[in-house]
């Protein structure tokens, strides 16, 4: 039956005939490792990007030998296959497979599938169930040496956590966790649309997160390039301006991209965004000033940070001190900061 399905598949999918011939050869010779690697390579190709084709491949072929191959790699295969399905169908597949691999003793494969199922639970709005599913994987990661946990499992724990934080609009934790995720995967191997989605979400979180005042890691990450070449390139421009503390350009771009900013950043967040870029302008000015000359007047800071009045400088400095962005003392008499 397994080979019969491959014969039918070859007729229906001639562009994948070379892959299918390999599957047949390795299956007949019982080269399970080689077959697994061939499957993992094939299902990432564009010609296999079809939900029903992948589902049938699993149901009518892979299930015939799934317990003969690495259960963790089976989990990786099912991630890709489930990722092309509706979230409802994905959860059905992943839940059954998770129980199977746990019964057969591979706890990391079990947790990998739990994390993928949690991700799809979030897409359906069931955040409570998602949190329950990743509780054990997160505990497992915390209790083990990082090198003892498969990098793909670590990546998918962070991915599931990031999805939960995004759903809760917890921008600070989403930003931190999603950066962990992209640090654990080869982002250039992700579909371009996925790269753009991740970069966009990271960019929004960077701007709206209340504790994020350093965009360097995101600015220099290759994934941001996908944003620059997308319809959301405006966001990449804003991130560069914030990172440089460039208030004059920000004022100009705020007018140019008013509709985009209102739609994705929220009109009510405009004051907080201006305050954030003023803080970043302050940091940039301090970093570019020699240590021996870091006794700055309120007038200088007002000019560099484009505050409405000099009276607005002290609250800005107090905020920077409270966030531990700077360290120093304020002289209210001479109206300076050192």
KEDO-131364 format. One record per residue (C-alpha): x, y, z; residue number from 0. Coordinates in steps of 0.05 Angstrom, whole numbers, plus 5000, padded with zeros to 4 digits. Layout:
N
+------+------+------+-----+
:   c1 :   c2 :   c3 : num :
+------+------+------+-----+
:    X :    Y :    Z : NUM :
...
+------+------+------+-----+
% end
This chain:
338
+------+------+------+-----+
:   c1 :   c2 :   c3 : num :
+------+------+------+-----+
: 5000 : 5000 : 5000 :   0 :
: 5057 : 5048 : 5016 :   1 :
: 5090 : 5039 : 4948 :   2 :
: 5023 : 5040 : 4913 :   3 :
: 5012 : 5110 : 4942 :   4 :
: 5080 : 5132 : 4916 :   5 :
: 5062 : 5107 : 4846 :   6 :
: 4999 : 5148 : 4848 :   7 :
: 5035 : 5208 : 4876 :   8 :
: 5088 : 5205 : 4821 :   9 :
: 5034 : 5209 : 4768 :  10 :
: 5000 : 5267 : 4803 :  11 :
: 5064 : 5304 : 4820 :  12 :
: 5113 : 5295 : 4763 :  13 :
: 5157 : 5353 : 4787 :  14 :
: 5174 : 5312 : 4848 :  15 :
: 5189 : 5247 : 4812 :  16 :
: 5263 : 5247 : 4831 :  17 :
: 5245 : 5254 : 4904 :  18 :
: 5194 : 5198 : 4899 :  19 :
: 5243 : 5151 : 4865 :  20 :
: 5290 : 5162 : 4924 :  21 :
: 5234 : 5147 : 4973 :  22 :
: 5220 : 5081 : 4937 :  23 :
: 5293 : 5060 : 4935 :  24 :
: 5306 : 5075 : 5009 :  25 :
: 5240 : 5044 : 5031 :  26 :
: 5254 : 4979 : 4993 :  27 :
: 5324 : 4975 : 5021 :  28 :
: 5300 : 4994 : 5091 :  29 :
: 5350 : 5052 : 5093 :  30 :
: 5309 : 5088 : 5146 :  31 :
: 5359 : 5143 : 5162 :  32 :
: 5369 : 5160 : 5088 :  33 :
: 5294 : 5158 : 5077 :  34 :
: 5282 : 5205 : 5135 :  35 :
: 5333 : 5255 : 5109 :  36 :
: 5305 : 5251 : 5039 :  37 :
: 5235 : 5265 : 5066 :  38 :
: 5258 : 5324 : 5108 :  39 :
: 5293 : 5354 : 5048 :  40 :
: 5234 : 5342 : 5001 :  41 :
: 5177 : 5369 : 5043 :  42 :
: 5212 : 5437 : 5047 :  43 :
: 5212 : 5445 : 4971 :  44 :
: 5161 : 5488 : 4935 :  45 :
: 5134 : 5430 : 4894 :  46 :
: 5112 : 5395 : 4958 :  47 :
: 5078 : 5457 : 4987 :  48 :
: 5008 : 5427 : 4984 :  49 :
: 4968 : 5411 : 5046 :  50 :
: 4932 : 5350 : 5019 :  51 :
: 4993 : 5321 : 4985 :  52 :
: 5032 : 5325 : 5050 :  53 :
: 4975 : 5298 : 5092 :  54 :
: 4968 : 5239 : 5045 :  55 :
: 5043 : 5227 : 5045 :  56 :
: 5041 : 5220 : 5120 :  57 :
: 4977 : 5179 : 5124 :  58 :
: 4991 : 5132 : 5066 :  59 :
: 5067 : 5126 : 5068 :  60 :
: 5103 : 5152 : 5130 :  61 :
: 5057 : 5117 : 5180 :  62 :
: 5081 : 5050 : 5152 :  63 :
: 5150 : 5060 : 5181 :  64 :
: 5145 : 5119 : 5230 :  65 :
: 5168 : 5077 : 5289 :  66 :
: 5230 : 5053 : 5252 :  67 :
: 5259 : 5123 : 5243 :  68 :
: 5285 : 5175 : 5293 :  69 :
: 5223 : 5197 : 5331 :  70 :
: 5251 : 5267 : 5338 :  71 :
: 5259 : 5272 : 5263 :  72 :
: 5189 : 5244 : 5256 :  73 :
: 5168 : 5303 : 5298 :  74 :
: 5205 : 5351 : 5252 :  75 :
: 5170 : 5320 : 5192 :  76 :
: 5102 : 5328 : 5225 :  77 :
: 5117 : 5400 : 5242 :  78 :
: 5125 : 5416 : 5169 :  79 :
: 5065 : 5374 : 5148 :  80 :
: 5020 : 5402 : 5203 :  81 :
: 5044 : 5472 : 5187 :  82 :
: 5011 : 5468 : 5119 :  83 :
: 4944 : 5446 : 5147 :  84 :
: 4888 : 5485 : 5181 :  85 :
: 4903 : 5494 : 5255 :  86 :
: 4845 : 5447 : 5272 :  87 :
: 4874 : 5391 : 5228 :  88 :
: 4944 : 5406 : 5252 :  89 :
: 4923 : 5396 : 5325 :  90 :
: 4890 : 5330 : 5307 :  91 :
: 4953 : 5304 : 5274 :  92 :
: 5001 : 5330 : 5327 :  93 :
: 4961 : 5307 : 5387 :  94 :
: 4959 : 5235 : 5362 :  95 :
: 5033 : 5235 : 5343 :  96 :
: 5053 : 5266 : 5409 :  97 :
: 5020 : 5209 : 5447 :  98 :
: 5053 : 5158 : 5400 :  99 :
: 5124 : 5184 : 5410 : 100 :
: 5115 : 5191 : 5485 : 101 :
: 5092 : 5118 : 5490 : 102 :
: 5155 : 5098 : 5452 : 103 :
: 5201 : 5135 : 5499 : 104 :
: 5225 : 5198 : 5464 : 105 :
: 5208 : 5255 : 5511 : 106 :
: 5241 : 5309 : 5469 : 107 :
: 5201 : 5289 : 5408 : 108 :
: 5139 : 5290 : 5451 : 109 :
: 5155 : 5360 : 5475 : 110 :
: 5171 : 5383 : 5404 : 111 :
: 5102 : 5362 : 5382 : 112 :
: 5070 : 5393 : 5444 : 113 :
: 5102 : 5460 : 5426 : 114 :
: 5077 : 5456 : 5355 : 115 :
: 5007 : 5439 : 5380 : 116 :
: 5011 : 5497 : 5429 : 117 :
: 5028 : 5544 : 5371 : 118 :
: 4966 : 5522 : 5333 : 119 :
: 4924 : 5528 : 5396 : 120 :
: 4944 : 5601 : 5400 : 121 :
: 4922 : 5611 : 5328 : 122 :
: 4853 : 5587 : 5348 : 123 :
: 4852 : 5632 : 5409 : 124 :
: 4859 : 5577 : 5461 : 125 :
: 4917 : 5609 : 5498 : 126 :
: 4901 : 5572 : 5563 : 127 :
: 4910 : 5505 : 5530 : 128 :
: 4973 : 5529 : 5496 : 129 :
: 5004 : 5549 : 5562 : 130 :
: 4986 : 5481 : 5591 : 131 :
: 5020 : 5446 : 5533 : 132 :
: 5086 : 5482 : 5539 : 133 :
: 5091 : 5480 : 5615 : 134 :
: 5128 : 5413 : 5615 : 135 :
: 5175 : 5430 : 5557 : 136 :
: 5194 : 5496 : 5590 : 137 :
: 5208 : 5461 : 5656 : 138 :
: 5249 : 5409 : 5620 : 139 :
: 5291 : 5463 : 5586 : 140 :
: 5301 : 5499 : 5652 : 141 :
: 5324 : 5436 : 5688 : 142 :
: 5373 : 5411 : 5635 : 143 :
: 5439 : 5437 : 5609 : 144 :
: 5424 : 5475 : 5546 : 145 :
: 5468 : 5429 : 5503 : 146 :
: 5429 : 5369 : 5527 : 147 :
: 5365 : 5396 : 5495 : 148 :
: 5359 : 5390 : 5419 : 149 :
: 5366 : 5459 : 5387 : 150 :
: 5302 : 5448 : 5348 : 151 :
: 5264 : 5435 : 5412 : 152 :
: 5293 : 5498 : 5443 : 153 :
: 5273 : 5538 : 5382 : 154 :
: 5202 : 5512 : 5384 : 155 :
: 5194 : 5525 : 5458 : 156 :
: 5213 : 5598 : 5444 : 157 :
: 5167 : 5600 : 5383 : 158 :
: 5107 : 5576 : 5423 : 159 :
: 5122 : 5623 : 5480 : 160 :
: 5129 : 5681 : 5432 : 161 :
: 5061 : 5665 : 5401 : 162 :
: 5030 : 5667 : 5470 : 163 :
: 5062 : 5733 : 5488 : 164 :
: 5041 : 5762 : 5421 : 165 :
: 4969 : 5742 : 5433 : 166 :
: 4972 : 5776 : 5501 : 167 :
: 5005 : 5838 : 5471 : 168 :
: 5063 : 5829 : 5520 : 169 :
: 5111 : 5866 : 5474 : 170 :
: 5171 : 5864 : 5519 : 171 :
: 5169 : 5788 : 5531 : 172 :
: 5150 : 5775 : 5459 : 173 :
: 5210 : 5814 : 5434 : 174 :
: 5259 : 5778 : 5481 : 175 :
: 5231 : 5709 : 5467 : 176 :
: 5223 : 5717 : 5392 : 177 :
: 5296 : 5740 : 5387 : 178 :
: 5314 : 5675 : 5423 : 179 :
: 5274 : 5638 : 5371 : 180 :
: 5307 : 5670 : 5310 : 181 :
: 5375 : 5658 : 5343 : 182 :
: 5360 : 5583 : 5342 : 183 :
: 5338 : 5576 : 5270 : 184 :
: 5366 : 5588 : 5201 : 185 :
: 5320 : 5645 : 5183 : 186 :
: 5341 : 5645 : 5110 : 187 :
: 5311 : 5575 : 5104 : 188 :
: 5243 : 5601 : 5127 : 189 :
: 5192 : 5621 : 5072 : 190 :
: 5199 : 5695 : 5056 : 191 :
: 5128 : 5709 : 5080 : 192 :
: 5145 : 5678 : 5147 : 193 :
: 5209 : 5719 : 5153 : 194 :
: 5171 : 5782 : 5138 : 195 :
: 5117 : 5765 : 5189 : 196 :
: 5169 : 5753 : 5244 : 197 :
: 5208 : 5816 : 5227 : 198 :
: 5144 : 5857 : 5227 : 199 :
: 5121 : 5831 : 5294 : 200 :
: 5191 : 5842 : 5324 : 201 :
: 5191 : 5913 : 5297 : 202 :
: 5123 : 5930 : 5327 : 203 :
: 5144 : 5900 : 5394 : 204 :
: 5210 : 5939 : 5394 : 205 :
: 5172 : 6004 : 5386 : 206 :
: 5115 : 5989 : 5434 : 207 :
: 5154 : 5952 : 5488 : 208 :
: 5163 : 5995 : 5549 : 209 :
: 5231 : 5968 : 5569 : 210 :
: 5263 : 5962 : 5500 : 211 :
: 5311 : 6019 : 5485 : 212 :
: 5365 : 5982 : 5445 : 213 :
: 5347 : 5957 : 5376 : 214 :
: 5417 : 5937 : 5356 : 215 :
: 5405 : 5861 : 5357 : 216 :
: 5344 : 5869 : 5312 : 217 :
: 5374 : 5922 : 5267 : 218 :
: 5433 : 5877 : 5251 : 219 :
: 5395 : 5812 : 5245 : 220 :
: 5389 : 5786 : 5173 : 221 :
: 5314 : 5776 : 5183 : 222 :
: 5303 : 5851 : 5181 : 223 :
: 5324 : 5851 : 5108 : 224 :
: 5260 : 5815 : 5091 : 225 :
: 5221 : 5874 : 5121 : 226 :
: 5260 : 5924 : 5080 : 227 :
: 5239 : 5891 : 5016 : 228 :
: 5166 : 5884 : 5036 : 229 :
: 5105 : 5930 : 5036 : 230 :
: 5122 : 5944 : 5109 : 231 :
: 5189 : 5975 : 5094 : 232 :
: 5165 : 6038 : 5130 : 233 :
: 5173 : 6000 : 5195 : 234 :
: 5246 : 5983 : 5180 : 235 :
: 5258 : 6057 : 5167 : 236 :
: 5227 : 6076 : 5234 : 237 :
: 5270 : 6025 : 5271 : 238 :
: 5332 : 6055 : 5241 : 239 :
: 5310 : 6125 : 5261 : 240 :
: 5295 : 6103 : 5333 : 241 :
: 5361 : 6067 : 5338 : 242 :
: 5397 : 6131 : 5316 : 243 :
: 5353 : 6176 : 5359 : 244 :
: 5340 : 6218 : 5297 : 245 :
: 5281 : 6262 : 5318 : 246 :
: 5281 : 6308 : 5258 : 247 :
: 5274 : 6250 : 5209 : 248 :
: 5224 : 6216 : 5255 : 249 :
: 5180 : 6278 : 5253 : 250 :
: 5182 : 6277 : 5177 : 251 :
: 5168 : 6202 : 5172 : 252 :
: 5112 : 6207 : 5223 : 253 :
: 5076 : 6252 : 5174 : 254 :
: 5093 : 6209 : 5113 : 255 :
: 5073 : 6144 : 5147 : 256 :
: 5016 : 6171 : 5190 : 257 :
: 4965 : 6120 : 5164 : 258 :
: 5012 : 6060 : 5173 : 259 :
: 5031 : 6082 : 5243 : 260 :
: 4959 : 6094 : 5263 : 261 :
: 4938 : 6026 : 5237 : 262 :
: 4995 : 5985 : 5267 : 263 :
: 5022 : 6025 : 5326 : 264 :
: 4958 : 6058 : 5349 : 265 :
: 4943 : 6132 : 5351 : 266 :
: 4942 : 6131 : 5427 : 267 :
: 5014 : 6107 : 5429 : 268 :
: 5041 : 6169 : 5392 : 269 :
: 5062 : 6206 : 5456 : 270 :
: 5098 : 6143 : 5483 : 271 :
: 5134 : 6134 : 5417 : 272 :
: 5158 : 6205 : 5417 : 273 :
: 5182 : 6198 : 5489 : 274 :
: 5219 : 6134 : 5471 : 275 :
: 5256 : 6166 : 5413 : 276 :
: 5274 : 6225 : 5457 : 277 :
: 5305 : 6177 : 5506 : 278 :
: 5343 : 6144 : 5450 : 279 :
: 5366 : 6213 : 5425 : 280 :
: 5391 : 6227 : 5495 : 281 :
: 5430 : 6161 : 5496 : 282 :
: 5460 : 6173 : 5428 : 283 :
: 5483 : 6243 : 5448 : 284 :
: 5514 : 6217 : 5513 : 285 :
: 5550 : 6159 : 5478 : 286 :
: 5579 : 6207 : 5426 : 287 :
: 5603 : 6256 : 5480 : 288 :
: 5673 : 6244 : 5510 : 289 :
: 5669 : 6222 : 5583 : 290 :
: 5706 : 6284 : 5606 : 291 :
: 5653 : 6328 : 5575 : 292 :
: 5591 : 6293 : 5601 : 293 :
: 5567 : 6351 : 5643 : 294 :
: 5509 : 6373 : 5600 : 295 :
: 5463 : 6432 : 5608 : 296 :
: 5388 : 6425 : 5605 : 297 :
: 5389 : 6473 : 5545 : 298 :
: 5435 : 6426 : 5507 : 299 :
: 5391 : 6366 : 5523 : 300 :
: 5328 : 6404 : 5504 : 301 :
: 5358 : 6419 : 5436 : 302 :
: 5385 : 6349 : 5423 : 303 :
: 5321 : 6314 : 5446 : 304 :
: 5274 : 6365 : 5416 : 305 :
: 5233 : 6374 : 5479 : 306 :
: 5177 : 6424 : 5477 : 307 :
: 5208 : 6466 : 5533 : 308 :
: 5269 : 6463 : 5578 : 309 :
: 5222 : 6444 : 5634 : 310 :
: 5211 : 6377 : 5600 : 311 :
: 5284 : 6358 : 5606 : 312 :
: 5284 : 6339 : 5680 : 313 :
: 5226 : 6289 : 5673 : 314 :
: 5262 : 6259 : 5613 : 315 :
: 5326 : 6251 : 5653 : 316 :
: 5289 : 6222 : 5713 : 317 :
: 5256 : 6171 : 5667 : 318 :
: 5324 : 6152 : 5637 : 319 :
: 5352 : 6144 : 5707 : 320 :
: 5292 : 6102 : 5731 : 321 :
: 5300 : 6056 : 5671 : 322 :
: 5375 : 6050 : 5686 : 323 :
: 5391 : 6075 : 5617 : 324 :
: 5438 : 6126 : 5646 : 325 :
: 5474 : 6137 : 5712 : 326 :
: 5490 : 6205 : 5740 : 327 :
: 5465 : 6263 : 5781 : 328 :
: 5421 : 6322 : 5766 : 329 :
: 5439 : 6392 : 5790 : 330 :
: 5372 : 6428 : 5793 : 331 :
: 5404 : 6494 : 5811 : 332 :
: 5453 : 6498 : 5753 : 333 :
: 5405 : 6457 : 5710 : 334 :
: 5457 : 6407 : 5688 : 335 :
: 5466 : 6332 : 5690 : 336 :
: 5531 : 6297 : 5701 : 337 :
+------+------+------+-----+
% end
